[in-house]
Each structure stands twice: as C-alpha cells, then as structure tokens.
Amino acid sequence: MAIPVIDFSKLNGEERAKTMAQLADGCEEWGFFQLVNHGISEELLERVRKVCADCYKTEREGNFKNSKPFKALEELVQNKGEGKVENVDWEDVFLLSDSNEWPSNTPGFKETMAEYRVELKKLAEKVMEVMDENLGLTKGHIKRAFNGGEGDSAFFGTKVSHYPPCPHPEKVNGLRAHTDAGGVILLFQDDKVKGLQILKDGEWIDVQPLPNAIVINTGDQIEVLSNGRYKSVWHRVLAMRDGNRRSVASFYNPSLNATIAPAVELVEKVNKEVEQGYPEFVFGDYMSVYAEQKFLPKEPRFQALRAM
Ligand SMILES: O=C(O)CCC(=O)C(=O)O
C-alpha cells in the first residue's frame, strides 16, 4: 500500500474534476498524499538539497555527538538497557521563520531557503484553496480563519531536520509518533533514505521517497475547521542504520491569536450542540496544551480546550 501520488498540474486542464476528486480522497481517506508537477522547479529543489546537506555538514554534524539523543542512546547501550530510550528523538533539527536567526556559515543557504519558502507558501495557499472548494467553503476560508486579526496573518515555519545514521535503530525513534498541531504541512523529504511512516487502518506504512515530490499532510486545526472531514493522521520517523535522512517540513499554521472552530457551513444547523464535536479555541491555547502532549492522542487535547 502506498500513499496517493497526485499530478497537481492537471488541476489546470481537462482533468481538473478528476484531480479535485483525487485531492479530496487524499485529504479524507489518507490525510497524507504526494504532489508531483507542483510548480516548484527541480533546479530550486536541487539547490535546497545541496544547501541543507552543506549546512548539516558544516554547522550541525559536529554537535550531534554532544546531543541528548546521542548521549541517551550511548548510555542505554553501555548499561545494556532493555527497550528504547524514552522522550528523545534521533534527529537534528532547526526552524526557519520570518523572525528568527538562520544558520549563516553555509554559502547560499539563506538565499536559497528564503526563495524556497516564498514558493512553498504559495503552494500551501493553492492547496488550501483546493481544500476550501472540496469542502464547499468560500475561496480563502482557511487562509482567513488562520489570521489572528488585522495585520496578524498565519504563521509559516520551515523545519529542517536530519536523521543521522543510527547504530541501534531498534533502540530509539527518529521522531516519535504524533499528529501535527497546525494547518497544512508541506514536506520535501529525502530522495533515497526512507523512514517516514503513517498509521493507516491500524498499520504503519511507508511514505515512499519520490524524487522532487512534495508530501502534503493536514494537522489538527484542519481537522477542527473541517469538522472532522479531514482528520490529522498519526505519523512517525524510524531511525535508520544507513544514510542521513533529510526532511524539510514547511508548516502553514494559524496565528497564535486566531480563533479556530468548525466552519459553520460544515456543522449541522439542526442540533448544533450535539453535532459540533469540536470546541472553539484560540490557537495559542492549543499550542500550550500541545507542547505538553505532542506524542499523545489528540482527543484529550480537544477535551482540555473544551474545558478552558
Ligand atoms: O521528518 C519528517 O519526515 C517528518 C517530520 C514531522 O513529522 C514533523 O516535523 O512533525
């Protein structure tokens, strides 16, 4: 079983209806799908690959040996411990946003990643418009819902991760299973080294590496906004013995001040109290709960917000 691969360029041609249906199926039945011919040039993707690899080599790799996961695994192995190391992930990760400090010692990194983020944000907005249409919402509904008010727009972050080769992959997670907190996630994953899996019908299945594809998945806020039509899906990353897996995940999330609730058009009007299964909340409050409960089921998070 493989997650759907959808040709996004067909959205503009004769096969628009079929493509919209594939995208609806990807959102409703899978929560994860891969886009090909998405409009991001291969030349730019190649540069992203290169600057991320260079950045890891020159600015990150040396420190991994001093990291928490490295030391925790070393200790478990030395003590001949059973099971897995807890509460850590075998990854090196940093975030790029509009307002933080970026790695600065890798030639071309900042320029390339700034260009990439502009393109990815545009793609995210196109994908969100497809979701609006498939859900029967007005164009721009999701984007507007993610605003926190006048001049306070959605958050767009890019997480650059590397999962270095691991001597004991059975003893540590690459990234523990979770659903994503936010809105729409666009992932440019490694061409060769696999590791990302989603939980589908009770079974973990690989998100197959596909060169130059962008993997799309939806987070908890899209689940709430769609009133449960588009469910966020559990996923995890396995540590691998061979290869240094790269992943660049861009998150289009609500502003921390945005109020999130199911779209009224998707809530049965007859008996609103009963039908509206999801609470209304401020996204910043959701993130406070998520920070404590990221690796736990999402339902208690929704419960906690209901009680606030
Ligand atoms: O690295 C990946 O492939 C997935 C990353 C992920 O699940 C996350 O950042 O939430």
The ligand as a Gaussian input file, in Angstrom:
#p B3LYP/6-31G(d) Opt

LIG

0 1
 O       10.842000      14.397000       9.059000
 C        9.780000      14.002000       8.612000
 O        9.712000      13.348000       7.597000
 C        8.505000      14.277000       9.338000
 C        8.625000      15.399000      10.305000
 C        7.421000      15.521000      11.168000
 O        6.623000      14.634000      11.293000
 C        7.221000      16.729000      11.932000
 O        8.072000      17.625000      11.870000
 O        6.190000      16.845000      12.605000

